[in-house]
Amino acid sequence: MATHKLRTILTLLGVVIAVMTLIAVVSVIEGLNVYVAERVADMGSNVFMLDRYGLITNAEEWLRIMRRNKKITLDDYRALREKCRLPQGFAASVETNTDIKYGNQSLYDVNVTGVTASMAGIDNVQMDRGRYLSSYEVDHAQPVCIIGADVADSLFPMLNPMGKLIRIGKTPFEVIGVAKRIGKVFGETQDNFAKIPISTFQKLYGSRRSVSIRVRVNNPGAMDEAMDEVRLHMRARHHLRYNDKDDFGIITSQSFTDLWNKMTGMIALVAIFVTSVFLVVGGIVIMNIMLSVVTERTREVGLRKSLGARRQDILLQFLFESTTMATLGGSLGVFLAYLGTKLMTALTPIPSTLPVWAVVTALAVSGTVGLIFGLYPANKAAKMDPIEALRSE
């Protein structure tokens, strides 16, 4: 390997590419899985959401749901809150995007969400300054709001936003709270928002929009029973028969994570197929090179056998060489993939993490490839007749 450096590099190229592809894909998928679990599917293990749509995976399903599913209203929210016994908390929300202004400063396409006061105990938004919306403000449709960190920084770079009047659309609202910074998800900020009383929202934008209902269960072990209870009451309110499908959706963090894992599972299968192709190609190259090495070192084999080397000694020698070569290629592939994923994470919002099991698996697979494809050349060397081998030159 040291004597023929270029040949060694070309020999290992297939294994390096295969392992690098596998490690890179696994690192990105593992990083995204953790990221999605912590930042996207972050409702918590004891919270689920009821809305009109559920999880939609294609355009055809979207159109079917738009035709079939009824809008969820505040009356549904109030009915569930009164009738359901297992859940300990209910909150409703509805949202739109609009412009926000303060003086000469303007922000465009800001997420404005109308919420009930009970959202304070369910939402993942925490207050940095001020307070959350109160029941009185929701019941009396007060023009008050809490704003995200990006909105506060953009509209009030040098001022305390508390008590200031901003315009959401064309309506003035008093800022009563500023939320703690949440950060970005896939490069998109989560702090560009304003929350107002849901009654005020409907007063401004109408009550025809479907609302989402978040449900909190104190005991995560009772989630399934609580979801069944909510589903039963919603089906009764929508007058659905026994054989009718639900005309609403129920979403949990786990259902979102399961869908995500299903999607990334397909990516992983493609990566495994591509890796397998490269490994086979790399293995064939290693086998051809080892056959060439055996031919080059025929006299050495004959000399070793004449001095007492057994057949298994020659076999292990060449097997060790091919396995070492493949494992070295695997190690180089792991190193290059690690550098590549770290560089990608630094330059893009795509997260990555390198699990130990992936490194061990990659090295074990690459070593196994070297062992399998080196078996024929090693066996050929081991079967040589020492006298014929010594006369080869």
C-alpha positions as CSV (number, residue, x, y, z in Angstrom):
1,M,0.0,0.0,0.0
2,A,2.8,2.4,0.8
3,T,4.8,1.5,-2.3
4,H,1.9,1.9,-4.7
5,K,0.1,4.9,-3.3
6,L,-1.9,5.8,-6.4
7,R,-3.0,2.3,-6.9
8,T,-4.1,2.1,-3.3
9,I,-6.1,5.3,-3.5
10,L,-7.9,4.1,-6.7
11,T,-8.5,0.7,-5.1
12,L,-10.1,2.3,-2.0
13,L,-12.2,4.8,-4.0
14,G,-15.3,2.6,-4.2
15,V,-15.3,1.8,-0.5
16,V,-14.6,5.4,0.5
17,I,-17.5,6.7,-1.6
18,A,-19.9,4.0,-0.3
19,V,-19.1,4.6,3.4
20,M,-19.0,8.4,2.9
21,T,-22.5,8.3,1.3
22,L,-23.9,6.0,4.1
23,I,-22.4,8.1,7.0
24,A,-23.5,11.4,5.4
25,V,-27.1,10.3,5.0
26,V,-27.3,8.7,8.4
27,S,-25.8,11.8,10.0
28,V,-28.3,14.1,8.3
29,I,-31.3,11.8,9.0
30,E,-30.3,11.4,12.7
31,G,-29.8,15.1,13.1
32,L,-33.1,15.9,11.4
33,N,-34.9,13.3,13.6
34,V,-33.6,14.9,16.8
35,Y,-34.3,18.4,15.4
36,V,-37.8,17.5,14.4
37,A,-38.5,15.9,17.7
38,E,-37.2,18.9,19.7
39,R,-38.2,21.9,17.5
40,V,-41.0,20.9,15.2
41,A,-43.0,18.2,16.9
42,D,-42.8,20.0,20.2
43,M,-46.3,19.9,21.5
44,G,-45.2,17.6,24.3
45,S,-46.0,14.0,25.3
46,N,-49.2,15.1,27.1
47,V,-50.7,17.5,24.4
48,F,-52.5,16.7,21.2
49,M,-54.2,19.0,18.7
50,L,-57.6,18.8,17.0
51,D,-58.1,20.6,13.7
52,R,-59.8,20.4,10.4
53,Y,-57.0,18.8,8.4
54,G,-54.7,16.5,10.4
55,L,-51.5,15.4,8.7
56,I,-51.8,15.8,5.0
57,T,-49.2,14.1,2.7
58,N,-50.5,14.9,-0.8
59,A,-52.5,17.4,-2.9
60,E,-55.3,14.9,-3.6
61,E,-55.9,14.2,0.1
62,W,-55.9,18.0,0.7
63,L,-58.7,18.5,-1.9
64,R,-60.7,15.6,-0.4
65,I,-60.4,17.0,3.1
66,M,-61.4,20.5,1.9
67,R,-64.6,19.1,0.4
68,R,-65.5,16.7,3.2
69,N,-64.2,18.0,6.6
70,K,-66.3,20.6,8.4
71,K,-64.8,23.7,10.0
72,I,-64.1,23.5,13.7
73,T,-65.7,26.4,15.6
74,L,-65.4,28.0,19.0
75,D,-68.7,26.3,19.8
76,D,-66.9,22.9,19.3
77,Y,-64.2,24.2,21.7
78,R,-66.7,25.2,24.4
79,A,-68.6,21.9,24.0
80,L,-65.5,19.8,24.4
81,R,-64.3,21.8,27.3
82,E,-67.6,21.2,29.1
83,K,-68.2,17.6,28.2
84,C,-64.8,15.9,28.2
85,R,-63.6,14.6,31.6
86,L,-60.2,13.1,30.9
87,P,-58.4,16.2,29.5
88,Q,-57.3,18.8,32.0
89,G,-56.9,21.8,29.6
90,F,-58.3,23.1,26.3
91,A,-57.2,26.0,24.2
92,A,-58.3,27.3,20.8
93,S,-56.4,29.3,18.2
94,V,-56.8,30.6,14.7
95,E,-54.2,32.4,12.6
96,T,-53.5,34.6,9.6
97,N,-50.6,36.6,8.2
98,T,-50.7,40.4,8.0
99,D,-48.5,43.5,8.3
100,I,-47.6,45.2,11.6
101,K,-46.5,48.8,12.0
102,Y,-45.1,51.1,14.7
103,G,-44.4,54.7,13.7
104,N,-42.4,54.5,10.5
105,Q,-41.3,50.9,11.0
106,S,-43.2,48.2,9.2
107,L,-43.0,44.4,9.3
108,Y,-44.7,42.4,6.5
109,D,-46.2,38.9,6.5
110,V,-46.2,38.5,10.3
111,N,-48.0,35.5,11.8
112,V,-51.0,36.8,13.8
113,T,-52.7,34.2,16.0
114,G,-55.9,34.6,17.9
115,V,-55.8,32.5,21.1
116,T,-57.8,31.8,24.2
117,A,-56.3,32.7,27.6
118,S,-55.9,29.0,28.4
119,M,-53.3,28.8,25.7
120,A,-50.8,30.1,28.3
121,G,-50.7,26.7,30.0
122,I,-50.4,24.7,26.8
123,D,-48.4,26.8,24.3
124,N,-44.6,26.5,24.1
125,V,-44.3,30.3,24.1
126,Q,-42.8,31.7,27.3
127,M,-42.9,35.3,28.4
128,D,-39.7,37.4,28.6
129,R,-41.4,40.6,29.6
130,G,-45.0,41.4,30.6
131,R,-47.7,38.8,30.7
132,Y,-49.9,36.5,28.7
133,L,-53.5,37.4,27.6
134,S,-56.1,37.3,30.4
135,S,-59.6,35.7,30.3
136,Y,-61.1,39.2,30.7
137,E,-59.3,40.5,27.6
138,V,-60.4,37.4,25.6
139,D,-64.0,37.6,26.9
140,H,-64.3,41.4,26.1
141,A,-62.3,41.4,22.8
142,Q,-59.7,43.8,24.0
143,P,-57.1,45.3,21.6
144,V,-54.0,43.9,23.3
145,C,-51.3,41.6,22.1
146,I,-48.0,39.8,22.9
147,I,-45.3,39.9,20.3
148,G,-42.3,37.7,19.4
149,A,-38.7,38.6,19.9
150,D,-38.1,39.4,16.2
151,V,-41.1,41.8,16.1
152,A,-39.9,43.5,19.3
153,D,-36.3,43.9,17.9
154,S,-37.5,45.2,14.5
155,L,-40.1,47.7,15.7
156,F,-38.4,48.7,19.0
157,P,-34.7,48.4,18.5
158,M,-33.9,51.1,21.2
159,L,-37.2,51.2,23.1
160,N,-39.1,49.1,25.6
161,P,-42.1,47.8,23.7
162,M,-44.3,47.4,26.8
163,G,-47.4,49.6,26.7
164,K,-46.7,50.8,23.2
165,L,-49.4,50.9,20.5
166,I,-48.7,49.0,17.3
167,R,-51.0,48.5,14.3
168,I,-51.9,45.0,13.3
169,G,-53.4,45.6,9.9
170,K,-55.2,48.8,10.5
171,T,-56.2,48.3,14.1
172,P,-54.1,49.7,17.1
173,F,-53.1,47.1,19.7
174,E,-51.3,47.7,23.1
175,V,-48.3,45.5,23.7
176,I,-48.7,43.8,27.0
177,G,-46.0,41.1,26.7
178,V,-42.9,40.1,24.8
179,A,-42.1,36.3,24.3
180,K,-38.8,34.7,24.9
181,R,-36.8,34.0,21.7
182,I,-37.6,30.5,20.3
183,G,-35.1,30.5,17.4
184,K,-35.2,29.1,13.9
185,V,-36.6,25.9,12.4
186,F,-34.9,24.9,9.1
187,G,-33.7,28.4,8.8
188,E,-37.2,30.0,9.3
189,T,-37.6,32.2,12.3
190,Q,-40.2,31.3,14.9
191,D,-40.2,34.7,16.6
192,N,-42.0,36.7,13.9
193,F,-45.5,36.6,15.4
194,A,-48.1,38.4,17.5
195,K,-50.8,36.8,19.6
196,I,-54.1,38.6,20.2
197,P,-57.4,37.5,21.9
198,I,-59.3,35.1,19.7
199,S,-62.5,37.1,20.1
200,T,-60.6,40.2,18.8
201,F,-59.3,38.2,15.9
202,Q,-62.8,37.1,14.9
203,K,-64.1,40.6,15.3
204,L,-61.4,41.8,12.8
205,Y,-61.2,38.9,10.4
206,G,-64.6,37.1,10.8
207,S,-65.5,33.8,12.4
208,R,-65.6,31.7,9.2
209,R,-62.1,30.4,9.7
210,S,-61.6,26.9,11.2
211,V,-60.0,27.0,14.6
212,S,-57.4,24.5,16.1
213,I,-58.0,23.1,19.5
214,R,-55.1,22.0,21.7
215,V,-55.8,19.5,24.5
216,R,-53.6,18.8,27.5
217,V,-53.7,15.6,29.6
218,N,-51.9,15.6,32.9
219,N,-51.1,11.9,32.7
220,P,-49.3,11.0,29.4
221,G,-50.5,7.4,29.9
222,A,-54.1,8.6,29.5
223,M,-53.5,10.2,26.1
224,D,-55.2,7.4,24.1
225,E,-58.3,7.5,26.3
226,A,-58.5,11.3,26.1
227,M,-58.2,11.3,22.3
228,D,-60.9,8.7,22.1
229,E,-63.2,10.8,24.3
230,V,-62.6,13.9,22.2
231,R,-63.1,12.0,19.0
232,L,-66.4,10.5,20.3
233,H,-67.8,14.0,21.2
234,M,-66.6,15.5,17.9
235,R,-68.2,12.8,15.9
236,A,-71.5,13.3,17.8
237,R,-71.4,17.0,17.2
238,H,-70.8,16.5,13.5
239,H,-73.6,13.8,13.4
240,L,-71.3,11.1,11.9
241,R,-72.6,7.6,11.6
242,Y,-70.7,4.5,12.8
243,N,-69.1,3.7,9.4
244,D,-68.3,7.4,8.5
245,K,-64.7,8.5,8.6
246,D,-63.7,11.3,10.9
247,D,-64.2,14.7,9.3
248,F,-61.4,16.2,11.5
249,G,-57.9,15.4,12.3
250,I,-56.1,14.6,15.6
251,I,-52.3,15.3,15.7
252,T,-49.8,14.3,18.4
253,S,-46.0,14.8,18.5
254,Q,-45.7,11.1,18.1
255,S,-47.9,11.0,14.9
256,F,-45.8,13.8,13.4
257,T,-42.6,12.0,14.3
258,D,-43.8,8.7,12.9
259,L,-44.7,10.4,9.6
260,W,-41.3,12.0,9.5
261,N,-39.5,8.7,10.2
262,K,-41.5,7.1,7.5
263,M,-40.3,9.8,5.0
264,T,-36.7,9.6,6.1
265,G,-36.9,5.8,6.0
266,M,-37.4,5.9,2.3
267,I,-34.3,8.1,1.9
268,A,-32.4,5.7,4.0
269,L,-33.4,2.8,1.8
270,V,-32.2,4.6,-1.3
271,A,-28.9,5.4,0.5
272,I,-28.5,1.8,1.4
273,F,-29.0,0.7,-2.2
274,V,-26.5,3.3,-3.5
275,T,-24.0,2.2,-0.8
276,S,-24.5,-1.4,-1.7
277,V,-23.7,-0.8,-5.4
278,F,-20.5,1.2,-4.5
279,L,-19.4,-1.5,-2.0
280,V,-19.8,-4.2,-4.6
281,V,-17.8,-2.2,-7.1
282,G,-15.2,-1.4,-4.5
283,G,-15.0,-5.1,-3.5
284,I,-14.5,-6.2,-7.1
285,V,-11.7,-3.6,-7.5
286,I,-10.1,-4.9,-4.3
287,M,-10.3,-8.5,-5.5
288,N,-8.7,-7.6,-8.9
289,I,-5.9,-5.7,-7.2
290,M,-5.3,-8.5,-4.8
291,L,-5.1,-11.0,-7.7
292,S,-2.5,-8.7,-9.2
293,V,-0.7,-8.5,-5.9
294,V,-0.6,-12.3,-5.6
295,T,0.9,-12.5,-9.1
296,E,3.5,-9.9,-8.3
297,R,4.5,-11.8,-5.1
298,T,4.4,-15.3,-6.4
299,R,8.1,-15.8,-5.6
300,E,7.6,-14.5,-2.1
301,V,4.8,-17.0,-1.5
302,G,7.1,-19.8,-2.7
303,L,9.9,-18.7,-0.5
304,R,7.7,-18.5,2.6
305,K,6.3,-22.0,1.9
306,S,9.7,-23.5,1.4
307,L,10.7,-22.1,4.8
308,G,7.7,-23.8,6.5
309,A,4.8,-21.4,6.1
310,R,1.5,-23.3,6.2
311,R,-1.4,-22.8,3.8
312,Q,-3.4,-21.0,6.4
313,D,-0.5,-18.6,7.1
314,I,-0.5,-17.5,3.4
315,L,-4.3,-17.3,3.4
316,L,-4.4,-15.1,6.6
317,Q,-1.6,-12.9,5.2
318,F,-3.5,-11.9,2.1
319,L,-6.9,-11.8,3.9
320,F,-5.4,-9.4,6.5
321,E,-4.1,-7.2,3.7
322,S,-7.4,-7.0,1.8
323,T,-9.4,-6.4,5.1
324,T,-7.0,-3.7,6.2
325,M,-7.2,-2.0,2.9
326,A,-11.0,-2.0,2.9
327,T,-11.2,-0.9,6.6
328,L,-8.8,2.0,5.8
329,G,-11.1,3.0,3.0
330,G,-14.1,2.9,5.4
331,S,-12.2,5.0,8.0
332,L,-11.4,7.6,5.3
333,G,-15.0,7.6,4.2
334,V,-16.2,8.2,7.8
335,F,-13.7,11.0,8.2
336,L,-14.7,12.8,4.9
337,A,-18.4,12.3,5.7
338,Y,-17.9,13.8,9.2
339,L,-16.1,16.9,7.8
340,G,-18.7,17.3,5.0
341,T,-21.7,17.1,7.4
342,K,-20.1,19.6,9.8
343,L,-19.4,22.0,7.0
344,M,-23.0,21.6,5.7
345,T,-24.4,22.3,9.2
346,A,-22.2,25.4,9.6
347,L,-23.3,26.8,6.2
348,T,-26.9,25.7,6.1
349,P,-29.8,25.3,8.6
350,I,-29.7,21.5,8.1
351,P,-28.6,19.8,11.3
352,S,-26.5,16.6,11.6
353,T,-25.3,14.3,14.3
354,L,-23.0,11.3,13.9
355,P,-24.1,8.3,16.0
356,V,-21.5,5.9,17.2
357,W,-23.4,2.9,15.9
358,A,-23.2,4.2,12.4
359,V,-19.4,4.5,12.6
360,V,-19.0,1.0,14.0
361,T,-21.4,-0.4,11.4
362,A,-19.6,1.4,8.5
363,L,-16.2,0.1,9.6
364,A,-17.6,-3.5,10.1
365,V,-19.2,-3.5,6.7
366,S,-16.1,-2.2,4.9
367,G,-13.9,-4.7,6.7
368,T,-16.3,-7.5,5.8
369,V,-16.3,-6.4,2.1
370,G,-12.5,-6.6,2.2
371,L,-12.6,-10.1,3.8
372,I,-15.2,-11.5,1.4
373,F,-13.6,-10.1,-1.8
374,G,-10.1,-10.9,-0.7
375,L,-11.0,-14.6,0.0
376,Y,-10.5,-15.8,-3.6
377,P,-7.1,-14.1,-4.2
378,A,-5.9,-15.3,-0.7
379,N,-7.1,-18.8,-1.4
380,K,-5.3,-18.7,-4.8
381,A,-2.0,-17.7,-3.1
382,A,-2.4,-20.3,-0.4
383,K,-2.8,-23.1,-3.0
384,M,0.4,-22.3,-4.8
385,D,3.0,-25.1,-5.2
386,P,6.2,-23.8,-3.6
387,I,8.5,-25.2,-6.3
388,E,6.4,-23.7,-9.1
389,A,6.2,-20.4,-7.3
390,L,10.0,-20.2,-6.8
391,R,10.5,-20.9,-10.6
392,S,8.0,-18.2,-11.6
393,E,10.8,-15.7,-12.4
